[in-house]
Amino acid sequence: MTAQADSVLANLIRTELLPRGVTDPRVLAAFRAVPRQAFVLPEDTSRAYENRALAIGRGQTISQPLMIGLMLQALRAGAEDTVLEVGTGSGYQAALLSELAGSVITMERIPELAIDASTRLASLGYDRVTVIEGDGSCGYAPEAPYSRIIVSCAAPALPARLVEQLSDGGIMVAPVGTLSEQTLTVATRAGDEIRQERRGGCVFVPLVGKDGWPDTAEEPG
Ligand code: SAM
């Protein structure tokens, strides 16, 4: 990262992430390692370290750093974990995940975004991330189970097939609620039991797919 990017990132961490509870040193180290400016549109590079979601085209967004930090902290991913991410978008969160976990499979339903993210991640050297184009609401059975699942779009309920693909002791983090607002939900599997803990409110673009919202529900968020 450039010295200027370093200093605005340090400011983001000090003024937005730490005061709002993102304190896990591994998560903060991941933020320091991944250049967010490489994942935003060229016209937004000067705003890359503002604490806001930014448009990435196709009506989609790269999520707000604070929300990503809270989700990654709740996910508690370590080097032994295999992560499934639903909603690749720009690939930024997948890059952060690869700093924390052993391997990352990330799914994106919009072909152009999947191709761009895959190219970007490869050019930046994130070779433990695999981008799969397809409906992530149904998960990705060929590589299941996953010890961590993170959904970065809004689901009407915890998607049943994602729950099935979560390994025993695994953790899933997902925004669950209506199209206009959701609650960050942390689900933990203990045998056949799924414990759900509800964290704060959030607003994400919809999870569109068989176990999500119908295609017609698409609206920015
Ligand atoms: N994690 C992303 C990043 O770091 O840029 C931001 C994700 S963006 C808020 C949500 C993404 O989920 C969008 O790119 C959208 O196309 C994708 N999406 C929505 N429904 C999906 C589905 N069923 N399967 C895979 N991706 C989906």
Boltz pocket constraint, residues with backbone or C-beta under 6 A from the ligand:
constraints:
  - pocket:
      binder: B
      contacts: [[A, 60], [A, 61], [A, 62], [A, 63], [A, 86], [A, 87], [A, 88], [A, 89], [A, 90], [A, 91], [A, 92], [A, 93], [A, 94], [A, 107], [A, 108], [A, 109], [A, 110], [A, 113], [A, 134], [A, 135], [A, 136], [A, 137], [A, 152], [A, 153], [A, 204], [A, 205], [A, 206], [A, 207], [A, 208], [A, 209], [A, 210], [A, 212]]
      max_distance: 6.0
